[in-house]
Amino acid sequence: MAEIRQLRYVLAVAEHGSVSRAATELHLSQSALSETLRKLEVELGVQLFTRGGRGVTPTAAGEALVSAGAEAVRAFDAALDAARGQTGRLRVGFEATGAGRLSTQARARFLARFPHVRVEPRRYDWGGEVAALREGETDVAFVWLPADLTGLKSEIVASEPRFAGLACDHPLARRAELAVDELNDEPIMWTRRAPRYWVDWWAVNPRPSGAQPRWGPENDNVEEMLEQVADGSAYCIVGASMTTFYARPDLAWVPIADIDPLRVALAWRQRDANPLVAAFAAIVRELTV
């Protein structure tokens, strides 16, 4: 018996008349979608589509499945609507770039499935997303680790290398990559707004050589940090997504080869019964498979 997921695939192919265009809409590779359709045809014992130079066309059996499948998908989605409380709002917390493109993609897919839910992105600075979760200011959050997630549910959903942010005229700005100890004599941006263990992890304190960073100016948010990096006051260390999300002509981003990557967790309150939180977490899992 065809699953709802397979029926969605069949409907998308029939709608677009093209496996490649349907695969793009479904966020699948063309080969994966083709293989799923082939297995479904074997399971049902019928050919669902004829393939030609101008795309694909449903056979008589395919037309019958499309017609019945569309109704089945509508009924399934209606049941989900009733079960998940399709109205309301979902507050999604994040810091700076969150989990990069994954954050935006997850909200977009959630909105497509739950169009009557108001999704509110909530931006926080320097570890503030964890406190916002605990205090009920946000429902779910992309959390930059390390973080104290005691009493929260969490799943690692992304990882990205870290870069040094430098003024574009800095002597190291044209390097292909750096070792973190090469920055020991340079002042580094830091903040008092985050826990000390968080500050030390980002600053790589201590360094592989045993040296401590040279502490430079303080900042309260991303924008203040980047302004001071751009004017040459100090350098910063950031995740890879910031190099594109915060691209500026007066900044240079150089990979740091010998430090741990940034890991990002999706977190929510352990006893939160909001079904929209579970639905959002499921969508994030889909996108990270």
Secondary structure in CASP SS format (residue, H / E / C, confidence):
PFRMAT SS
TARGET T0000
AUTHOR 0000-0000-0000
METHOD secondary structure of the structure
MODEL  1
M C 1.00
A C 1.00
E C 1.00
I H 1.00
R H 1.00
Q H 1.00
L H 1.00
R H 1.00
Y H 1.00
V H 1.00
L H 1.00
A H 1.00
V H 1.00
A H 1.00
E H 1.00
H H 1.00
G C 1.00
S C 1.00
V H 1.00
S H 1.00
R H 1.00
A H 1.00
A H 1.00
T H 1.00
E H 1.00
L H 1.00
H C 1.00
L C 1.00
S C 1.00
Q H 1.00
S H 1.00
A H 1.00
L H 1.00
S H 1.00
E H 1.00
T H 1.00
L H 1.00
R H 1.00
K H 1.00
L H 1.00
E H 1.00
V H 1.00
E H 1.00
L H 1.00
G C 1.00
V C 1.00
Q C 1.00
L C 1.00
F E 1.00
T E 1.00
R E 1.00
G E 1.00
G C 1.00
R C 1.00
G E 1.00
V E 1.00
T E 1.00
P E 1.00
T C 1.00
A H 1.00
A H 1.00
G H 1.00
E H 1.00
A H 1.00
L H 1.00
V H 1.00
S H 1.00
A H 1.00
G H 1.00
A H 1.00
E H 1.00
A H 1.00
V H 1.00
R H 1.00
A H 1.00
F H 1.00
D H 1.00
A H 1.00
A H 1.00
L H 1.00
D H 1.00
A H 1.00
A H 1.00
R H 1.00
G C 1.00
Q C 1.00
T C 1.00
G E 1.00
R E 1.00
L E 1.00
R E 1.00
V E 1.00
G E 1.00
F E 1.00
E E 1.00
A C 1.00
T C 1.00
G C 1.00
A C 1.00
G C 1.00
R H 1.00
L H 1.00
S H 1.00
T H 1.00
Q H 1.00
A H 1.00
R H 1.00
A H 1.00
R H 1.00
F H 1.00
L H 1.00
A H 1.00
R H 1.00
F C 1.00
P C 1.00
H C 1.00
V E 1.00
R E 1.00
V E 1.00
E E 1.00
P E 1.00
R E 1.00
R E 1.00
Y E 1.00
D C 1.00
W C 1.00
G C 1.00
G H 1.00
E H 1.00
V H 1.00
A H 1.00
A H 1.00
L H 1.00
R H 1.00
E C 1.00
G C 1.00
E C 1.00
T C 1.00
D C 1.00
V E 1.00
A E 1.00
F E 1.00
V E 1.00
W E 1.00
L C 1.00
P C 1.00
A C 1.00
D C 1.00
L C 1.00
T C 1.00
G C 1.00
L E 1.00
K E 1.00
S E 1.00
E E 1.00
I E 1.00
V E 1.00
A E 1.00
S E 1.00
E E 1.00
P C 1.00
R E 1.00
F E 1.00
A E 1.00
G E 1.00
L E 1.00
A E 1.00
C C 1.00
D C 1.00
H C 1.00
P C 1.00
L C 1.00
A C 1.00
R C 1.00
R C 1.00
A C 1.00
E C 1.00
L E 1.00
A C 1.00
V H 1.00
D H 1.00
E H 1.00
L H 1.00
N C 1.00
D C 1.00
E C 1.00
P E 1.00
I E 1.00
M E 1.00
W E 1.00
T C 1.00
R C 1.00
R C 1.00
A C 1.00
P C 1.00
R H 1.00
Y H 1.00
W H 1.00
V H 1.00
D H 1.00
W H 1.00
W H 1.00
A H 1.00
V C 1.00
N C 1.00
P C 1.00
R C 1.00
P C 1.00
S C 1.00
G C 1.00
A C 1.00
Q C 1.00
P C 1.00
R E 1.00
W E 1.00
G E 1.00
P E 1.00
E E 1.00
N C 1.00
D C 1.00
N C 1.00
V H 1.00
E H 1.00
E H 1.00
M H 1.00
L H 1.00
E H 1.00
Q H 1.00
V H 1.00
A H 1.00
D C 1.00
G C 1.00
S C 1.00
A C 1.00
Y E 1.00
C E 1.00
I E 1.00
V E 1.00
G E 1.00
A H 1.00
S H 1.00
M H 1.00
T H 1.00
T H 1.00
F H 1.00
Y C 1.00
A C 1.00
R C 1.00
P C 1.00
D C 1.00
L E 1.00
A E 1.00
W E 1.00
V E 1.00
P E 1.00
I E 1.00
A C 1.00
D C 1.00
I C 1.00
D C 1.00
P C 1.00
L E 1.00
R E 1.00
V E 1.00
A E 1.00
L E 1.00
A E 1.00
W E 1.00
R E 1.00
Q C 1.00
R C 1.00
D C 1.00
A C 1.00
N C 1.00
P H 1.00
L H 1.00
V H 1.00
A H 1.00
A H 1.00
F H 1.00
A H 1.00
A H 1.00
I H 1.00
V H 1.00
R H 1.00
E H 1.00
L H 1.00
T H 1.00
V C 1.00
END
